[in-house]
Amino acid sequence: MNLIIHRGTKEIGGSCVELKSAKTRIIIDLGIPLVDIKDKTKKFNSFSLRKKTASQLLASGVLPTVKGLYEGVDDGKSVDAFFLSHPHQDHYGFCQFIRKDIPVFLSRDAGRMLKAADVFLPVQFGKHKQFFLKNHDSVDVGNMKITPYLMDHSGYGAMAFLVETEGKKIFYSGDFRGHGRKKDLFEKFLKSPPLGVNVLIMEGTMVDRAEESVDSEEQLETKIVKEARSYPGAKFIFCSGQNVDRLVTFYRSARRLKALFVLDLYTANILHELMRKSMPVPSNGFKDVGILFTKHFMKRLEQKKMPDWYKRWRRYEISPASLRRKGGNLFVVYRERSQPELEAAGIRPGSVLFYSQWGGYMEEPSFKPTETFCQRHNMDIRQAHTSGHATIRSLKRLGAALNPQVIVPIHSFAANKFHELFDNVRELDDKEVFKL
Ligand SMILES: [Zn+2]
């Protein structure tokens, strides 16, 4: 079997892994890079994808050069299958360019998340011939056997993959952690890992962020509750609408304080479409959750000809006026686009914004309008975050459990640091062919 990492050996984001046997080729993940293709000090601009064909993006080096993968590119037989580890853009962002005849495998949860996210986000997953994977249920593609393992990660429905062919075994960790709401799953995995793995391709987002404090979601919840008590005004939440673990953490914090939890139309629809009764949306009977209608998302749903996606929330609607009447005992999902409605409701003194993403993003220009909004309303910004990725301890535990002959780093800006953690590291370059 050959392993080729087309992108991701030296960076976080843009992951694309190919596994090739004598008879079969599969691709795992096809993400948007976080950093510019040519200048790694700059952010990747996803607007550059607009109205571009796969051929154009391939020619400009934006898409990794993988034969038989892209729609409208006549370069031979299609790859046999595509596997998606989880619904984060740095893993799926280029999937819209995949040929329509290629079967796409992913977890059902990931599929539901992406279907809903496509309604709201500019970067599309797209429509594919989809097949849903179940935890531990192997599928055969050509002469390869692929076994998915559900993982604990901030991306919903995340999976790792074991690929077996020609007497060899490769394990791809995808993105994972051991301190999220699925941490029991991680512990279970460590107790009975697949045996005889030759190569472990392992994410290393945090190998150079060892100093970052890492709480479990439960610990974070307790911290939020404690902090929130010192703010008599509203508690605004700056958080990805797809980080389900985190939204649950905020909902639980709100509940502990007997506060109303207010979602926007985007987040409410995402949680609803996951079709799990445990999701904190009014449609699941959660009486302490309301929905704020904002012009921005209503317009979006009109454009998509999906007005039912806001009409279905009418009876749970919290208008700006009723928001004002509720006083400060509120947790409100904040978006830059919701500022007009939030200001119409009036921002009480003593309000706070809980910033719940990686701190580095606060330095970026895209955060500026939010910073200005907070300054305008004399609002504190408090960090309330824990990483979606494995700590060094969790990386080491996964490495020890799988005990592979070789560890190949991926999804890290400091792949060289792996050598300090493991003694069997093989650093690859993008596009390098590694023969097993
Ligand atoms: Zn991820």
Boltz pocket constraint, residues with backbone or C-beta under 6 A from the ligand:
constraints:
  - pocket:
      binder: B
      contacts: [[A, 86], [A, 88], [A, 153], [A, 155], [A, 175]]
      max_distance: 6.0
